Amino acid sequence: MRSHRFALILVPALILGAAASAPAQSDVFCVCTDAESGTCGGNLELAVPGSCTVYLVLAHPSGTPVRAWEARVSVEGSATYVGNWALTAGIDADSDDEDYLVGLGAGPLMPNSAGMVPLLYMTVMLLGEGPLLFKVGPAPGSASFPDGTPGYLHTLGVNTPATVCSGDYDRAVFTLNNGDADQQGTWGEVKTLYSH
């Protein structure tokens, strides 16, 4: 009987250990409040008026360095705010404020110690009540990713499609002052949102 009890204790420990050491999903766009620690997704409650800096990142790229990337990055919601995205590096070949077709030229980007590649940043000055929803999706009319995904280039001729940390292009990857965000999604969607 003693060996059976040991086995019953050991099996759950092995399962928990395997889950904890599972590798992070690769090739994921998300919005973070701290790109250095990898704190991404979810909701941040911010005093009004108030400010914070957010980062669009490519999390855990399967190939490096990042030489170019494409995505649509939009901010929706009822809150009044001031802020504009700025590139961390490169040149945007698209004139639309939400669509990014970015070439990094001589300065390709490498992941930081948390496995994140910061691509854009914005200091958000929140001036009014209501939520802000940050969404990432495919760049319309992309010749590089015609199957309707955002993506990046790490090796010439190798276009790598990417996903988003919310699991769905129609769902926000990050929110400000959207305290009921967890109640709006299914448990699977919430787990996906907080997995990065």
C-alpha positions as CSV (number, residue, x, y, z in Angstrom):
1,M,0.0,0.0,0.0
2,R,2.9,2.4,0.7
3,S,4.1,2.3,-2.9
4,H,0.6,3.2,-4.2
5,R,0.4,6.3,-2.0
6,F,3.8,7.4,-3.2
7,A,2.7,6.9,-6.8
8,L,-0.5,8.9,-6.2
9,I,1.6,11.8,-4.8
10,L,4.2,11.6,-7.5
11,V,1.8,11.6,-10.5
12,P,0.1,15.0,-9.7
13,A,3.6,16.5,-9.0
14,L,4.9,15.4,-12.4
15,I,1.8,16.7,-14.1
16,L,2.1,20.1,-12.4
17,G,5.9,20.2,-13.2
18,A,5.2,19.5,-16.8
19,A,2.6,22.2,-17.1
20,A,4.9,24.8,-15.4
21,S,7.7,24.0,-17.8
22,A,5.6,24.1,-21.0
23,P,7.2,26.5,-23.6
24,A,5.5,29.8,-24.2
25,Q,3.6,30.1,-27.5
26,S,5.8,31.5,-30.2
27,D,5.1,34.2,-32.8
28,V,2.5,36.2,-30.9
29,F,1.6,39.9,-31.1
30,C,0.5,41.4,-27.8
31,V,0.3,44.7,-26.0
32,C,2.4,45.0,-22.8
33,T,2.8,47.5,-20.0
34,D,6.3,46.2,-19.2
35,A,8.0,44.7,-22.2
36,E,11.1,44.0,-20.2
37,S,9.3,41.6,-17.8
38,G,6.9,40.3,-20.3
39,T,3.8,41.6,-18.5
40,C,1.3,41.4,-21.4
41,G,-2.4,41.3,-22.1
42,G,-5.2,41.7,-19.6
43,N,-6.6,44.9,-18.2
44,L,-5.0,47.8,-16.4
45,E,-7.2,50.1,-14.3
46,L,-5.9,53.7,-14.6
47,A,-6.9,56.8,-12.7
48,V,-8.6,59.5,-14.8
49,P,-6.8,61.7,-15.6
50,G,-3.7,59.4,-15.8
51,S,-1.1,58.0,-18.1
52,C,0.9,54.9,-18.8
53,T,3.1,53.6,-21.6
54,V,2.1,50.5,-23.6
55,Y,4.2,48.5,-26.0
56,L,3.2,46.4,-29.0
57,V,5.5,43.4,-28.9
58,L,6.2,40.2,-30.9
59,A,6.4,37.6,-28.2
60,H,8.8,34.6,-28.5
61,P,9.6,34.8,-32.2
62,S,10.5,31.4,-33.7
63,G,13.2,33.1,-35.8
64,T,15.5,36.0,-35.2
65,P,16.4,38.8,-35.8
66,V,13.1,40.5,-36.7
67,R,13.8,42.3,-40.1
68,A,10.3,43.5,-41.0
69,W,6.8,43.1,-39.7
70,E,3.2,43.8,-40.7
71,A,0.0,44.3,-38.6
72,R,-3.0,46.5,-38.1
73,V,-3.0,48.0,-34.6
74,S,-6.1,49.8,-33.5
75,V,-7.3,51.5,-30.4
76,E,-11.1,51.5,-29.8
77,G,-13.4,52.5,-27.0
78,S,-15.3,55.3,-25.4
79,A,-12.5,56.9,-23.3
80,T,-11.1,60.2,-24.4
81,Y,-7.3,59.9,-24.6
82,V,-4.2,61.4,-26.2
83,G,-1.4,59.3,-27.6
84,N,0.1,58.1,-30.8
85,W,2.1,54.9,-31.6
86,A,5.8,55.4,-32.3
87,L,8.1,52.9,-33.9
88,T,11.0,51.5,-31.8
89,A,13.0,51.1,-35.0
90,G,12.5,51.0,-38.8
91,I,10.4,52.8,-41.4
92,D,6.6,52.4,-41.9
93,A,5.8,52.1,-45.6
94,D,2.1,52.5,-45.0
95,S,0.5,56.0,-44.5
96,D,-2.5,54.7,-42.6
97,D,-2.4,55.4,-38.9
98,E,-3.5,51.8,-38.0
99,D,-1.6,49.8,-40.6
100,Y,2.0,49.0,-40.2
101,L,4.3,47.7,-43.0
102,V,7.6,48.1,-41.3
103,G,11.1,47.5,-42.7
104,L,13.9,47.5,-40.2
105,G,16.7,47.9,-42.7
106,A,20.1,48.0,-41.1
107,G,18.7,47.7,-37.6
108,P,17.0,44.3,-37.1
109,L,15.6,43.7,-33.6
110,M,16.4,40.9,-31.2
111,P,14.2,39.6,-28.4
112,N,15.0,40.9,-24.9
113,S,15.6,38.7,-21.9
114,A,11.8,38.1,-21.5
115,G,11.6,36.9,-25.2
116,M,9.8,40.1,-26.3
117,V,10.6,42.2,-29.3
118,P,9.1,45.7,-28.7
119,L,7.9,47.1,-32.0
120,L,5.8,50.1,-31.1
121,Y,5.2,52.2,-28.0
122,M,2.7,54.8,-26.9
123,T,2.3,57.0,-23.8
124,V,-1.5,57.1,-23.3
125,M,-2.9,60.1,-21.5
126,L,-6.3,59.0,-20.4
127,L,-8.6,62.1,-20.1
128,G,-12.1,60.6,-19.8
129,E,-14.0,57.6,-18.4
130,G,-14.6,54.5,-20.3
131,P,-12.5,51.6,-21.7
132,L,-9.8,51.6,-24.3
133,L,-9.4,48.4,-26.3
134,F,-6.2,47.6,-28.1
135,K,-6.6,45.2,-31.0
136,V,-4.0,43.6,-33.4
137,G,-4.9,42.0,-36.7
138,P,-3.8,41.5,-40.3
139,A,-2.8,44.5,-42.4
140,P,-5.4,44.8,-45.2
141,G,-4.2,44.2,-48.7
142,S,-0.9,42.6,-47.5
143,A,1.1,41.0,-50.3
144,S,3.4,39.3,-47.8
145,F,0.6,37.7,-45.7
146,P,-2.4,37.3,-48.1
147,D,-4.0,34.6,-45.9
148,G,-5.1,37.3,-43.5
149,T,-2.6,37.1,-40.6
150,P,-0.2,39.6,-39.2
151,G,3.4,38.5,-39.4
152,Y,7.1,39.2,-39.6
153,L,10.3,38.4,-41.6
154,H,13.4,37.0,-39.9
155,T,15.2,35.5,-42.9
156,L,14.9,36.8,-46.4
157,G,12.2,35.0,-48.3
158,V,10.7,33.5,-45.1
159,N,7.4,35.3,-44.1
160,T,6.3,34.0,-40.7
161,P,2.6,34.4,-39.8
162,A,1.8,35.4,-36.3
163,T,-1.2,35.1,-33.9
164,V,-2.4,37.4,-31.2
165,C,-2.4,36.9,-27.4
166,S,-6.2,37.2,-27.3
167,G,-6.6,34.3,-29.6
168,D,-8.9,36.2,-32.0
169,Y,-8.3,39.3,-34.1
170,D,-11.7,40.7,-33.1
171,R,-10.9,40.5,-29.4
172,A,-8.7,43.1,-27.6
173,V,-5.2,42.0,-26.7
174,F,-5.1,44.5,-23.9
175,T,-7.5,46.9,-22.3
176,L,-7.5,50.0,-20.1
177,N,-10.3,50.6,-17.6
178,N,-12.3,47.7,-18.8
179,G,-12.8,46.0,-15.4
180,D,-15.5,43.7,-16.6
181,A,-13.4,42.3,-19.4
182,D,-13.1,38.9,-17.6
183,Q,-16.8,38.5,-17.3
184,Q,-17.3,39.2,-21.0
185,G,-15.2,36.3,-22.3
186,T,-15.4,32.5,-21.9
187,W,-13.0,30.9,-19.5
188,G,-10.9,29.7,-22.5
189,E,-10.7,33.2,-23.9
190,V,-9.6,34.6,-20.5
191,K,-6.9,32.0,-20.1
192,T,-5.6,32.8,-23.6
193,L,-5.6,36.5,-22.8
194,Y,-3.6,36.1,-19.7
195,S,-1.2,33.4,-21.0
196,H,1.4,35.9,-22.2
